[in-house]
Every structure is written in C-alpha cells, then in structure tokens.
C-alpha cells in the first residue's frame, strides 16, 4: 500500500517552515482507496513569494486546524504504507519536523517519483512535476496546491509502475510487507485479486519474481495455480509469498507485456517462455513451375517468415484456411498429395494451378495479396482496443512495420497526432514474438478499430 503525499509550506529557513496545506491519497497500486486533504494553520507568516505561487494566504488559514489537530489522521492514513512524493526527501523531512515538535518519531519507507522517473524515463529535459506530467500527457489541475499536485503524482506513479518492466517498484513493496511480518495464506492472496484482464506477478519471500502470467480473469487463473496438482503449480504453491497484478483491459496488451516481461525478468517457473514461444512459421518459395508455394516449417531465423505459430497444427489450420479463402492450390501448398489436380480444383475452389491451367502470374498475385495483408511491412498502424475502465481505451502502436509500444488514453482524448501519442507511450521491444502476437490476435479476435497514420 502507498500513500502519495504533497505538502505546501510557508517557505523560510531550513527546518523552520510550517505546513499550510497537505494532501494524502492512499493508493493500492491500482486506485485511490482513501484520502485526506486539509489546509493547516502554520502559526507563522507565509513568505510573499509562496503566497503568489500557491494562492494560499494567512487569511485563508486563520480558521484552519493546527498541525496537532490533524496529526492523528495523518498517522492513521499512512499506517503500514510506503510514502510516495515528488521530491520525497522534502515532504518527508517537513512531516518528520512537525511530528518531532509534538514529541513523536514519524518513520516511513519512502519512494521519490523524481528519482523513479529519472531511472525509468531517462533523458527528459525536465523532471519538475509540472513539466514532467505535461510531457507524459497527464492532465493536471490546481498546480501548486496540495490536492492538485498530489493527484498528478498519483497518475505519474501509476504510469511509472506500468513502465517499470523489471518491477523494481513492486519488489520493494513486497520486501516492505515482509519486513512488516505479514504471512498471507493462499486463500487470502487470491481473495485480493480482481476478476479482470491483466498480468499477475508471483513473488517469493525475498520479493523476487518466480512466475509471470496473463489472464482474462486474474483471480480465476491464480486460483487454478493454487489448486493445481501438476509440478509447476505445486512449486508455485510452495514458494509463493505474494501476488501483485496490473490490469490491462486489453488482452492484446496483456499478451505483449507477458512476453516481454518474462524475457526481461526470467522468472524461474517461466522457463518455456523465456525464448520464442512461436516455434513454427509460414514461409514462401517458388516451385519448379514458377508458382509461389506456402509451407509451415520449424522457425528458422535465417529465413524471412510470413507469420508465426505456437504449434505445427495451428500453422496447418491457417494454411488450409488461407488456401480456401484466396482460391489457392492445396497441392502446391503441400496439403494434398496427388499427381493429378487437387481436391479444391474438383469443387471449383482452385483455378487449376495444380495442373498449370492457371498462369503463375495470376496465381502469384493472389498469394502476394495475402502476404501483403498479413504483414506489417512499412505499415503505420494504431490498434485501438479496450482500456482498464469504460472511460478509457488502449492503443498499440506500429510504426514503419515495427511495434513501438502501447498506451492508455481517455475517451475524451482525440488521437489525431501520433507525436502526442508517443509522449504517453510505454515503449516495448520489437521482436519475432511481439509481431506474431499482434498478427495472431488481430487474425483471431475483433479489436475495436485499426487506424492507419
């Protein structure tokens, strides 16, 4: 659990500042579940430049509670949480100073979104809160007021968690929970999970990732691990300490994130997926009569593939479908062994390439049409699908045939400029698997829409 905090002060000499406003949002890693926002009477004058910056003046604070009157609520809402702030050392120091004046030792683990942003999104021109959220497309209201700045930090932190592919943030959270002496049982772990689409991360007692999975129903899938009797399920049951998750809304994004994060984190119980999960591919070659033949073979990185498959059977099923849909020849594609005409020709679905009744030029044009339609080569596409909420959509971006990453955007946010979209993009690796996942998903599922730019 996290408490995301922002404090406005009177300004003045180091350790002599007083709090004028405080905002705290309790955040479970997915949504805000509690909040505390209050003006505070600092019992000292406010520096003129601070009044100009925040708009908070002494008259506004005359009837506001003093710090000792809100101290109990601050302790309650931050209990058992990690304190998160933009420039956390400042807010944490101010709180510790105020509590010290009351004779209370306020101690909390902290995370700084400035430091996290520098690590996760390097080389940005500025990491000040205003400029950072603007460059990332995060809406912001009431700048330099505690509630506005704290809510912007919540949204920034949520985006940083999504961009944190090595999961350093959640690992540090699990380690803090362990230090707190928690020992959840399997039932307790599963009970806290949502029945929604996304990625789940299984951690051991050290906080390390031991398994990453995706599901359209996270709770149901994790329950299957916890009740399974196969070797992997038993190992997970034995070693699990906590399960964290990230909702994606879109199953396509869940598939892409699972593939990438397994390769990056190499969890011990994801051995089979660390390398390519698409072990078969479709290739084309000219036969002795000049016709383009399509074949399904074991994937070979030295050859240019058309598309990829998890299994040989999946590849053959698609080859049968393509042969039928494009009036191609089963004999040429190795699906029907005969010395005469193929079966498709007998039912008038093949135009006779098998007995050279159709010219290679006409036949090959249809094969090329199929290849062009299934490949992203030099295409600029945005695949729009479900978001994490009904007010949100997801976008997978392919530029010049290369998968660039994904993002989420509000329904009120019009996608008219690809450069704006790139600012909020969570960049990801382009490789054989990502290309195959996107092609396969579009082929088998209905996304909301595909836009060309």
Secondary structure as GFF3:
##gff-version 3
##sequence-region A 1 453
A	DSSP	beta_strand	2	9	.	.	.	ID=ss1
A	DSSP	beta_strand	19	27	.	.	.	ID=ss2
A	DSSP	beta_strand	32	39	.	.	.	ID=ss3
A	DSSP	alpha_helix	48	54	.	.	.	ID=ss4
A	DSSP	alpha_helix	58	61	.	.	.	ID=ss5
A	DSSP	alpha_helix	67	78	.	.	.	ID=ss6
A	DSSP	beta_strand	82	85	.	.	.	ID=ss7
A	DSSP	alpha_helix	88	101	.	.	.	ID=ss8
A	DSSP	beta_strand	110	112	.	.	.	ID=ss9
A	DSSP	alpha_helix	113	120	.	.	.	ID=ss10
A	DSSP	alpha_helix	129	135	.	.	.	ID=ss11
A	DSSP	alpha_helix	146	163	.	.	.	ID=ss12
A	DSSP	alpha_helix	168	179	.	.	.	ID=ss13
A	DSSP	alpha_helix	186	191	.	.	.	ID=ss14
A	DSSP	beta_strand	198	203	.	.	.	ID=ss15
A	DSSP	beta_strand	209	215	.	.	.	ID=ss16
A	DSSP	alpha_helix	218	227	.	.	.	ID=ss17
A	DSSP	alpha_helix	231	239	.	.	.	ID=ss18
A	DSSP	beta_strand	242	247	.	.	.	ID=ss19
A	DSSP	alpha_helix	251	265	.	.	.	ID=ss20
A	DSSP	three_ten_helix	268	273	.	.	.	ID=ss21
A	DSSP	beta_strand	280	286	.	.	.	ID=ss22
A	DSSP	beta_strand	292	298	.	.	.	ID=ss23
A	DSSP	beta_strand	307	309	.	.	.	ID=ss24
A	DSSP	alpha_helix	312	325	.	.	.	ID=ss25
A	DSSP	alpha_helix	343	346	.	.	.	ID=ss26
A	DSSP	three_ten_helix	353	355	.	.	.	ID=ss27
A	DSSP	alpha_helix	360	374	.	.	.	ID=ss28
A	DSSP	beta_strand	381	386	.	.	.	ID=ss29
A	DSSP	beta_strand	392	399	.	.	.	ID=ss30
A	DSSP	beta_strand	402	410	.	.	.	ID=ss31
A	DSSP	alpha_helix	418	423	.	.	.	ID=ss32
A	DSSP	beta_strand	426	427	.	.	.	ID=ss33
A	DSSP	alpha_helix	432	444	.	.	.	ID=ss34
A	DSSP	beta_strand	449	452	.	.	.	ID=ss35
###
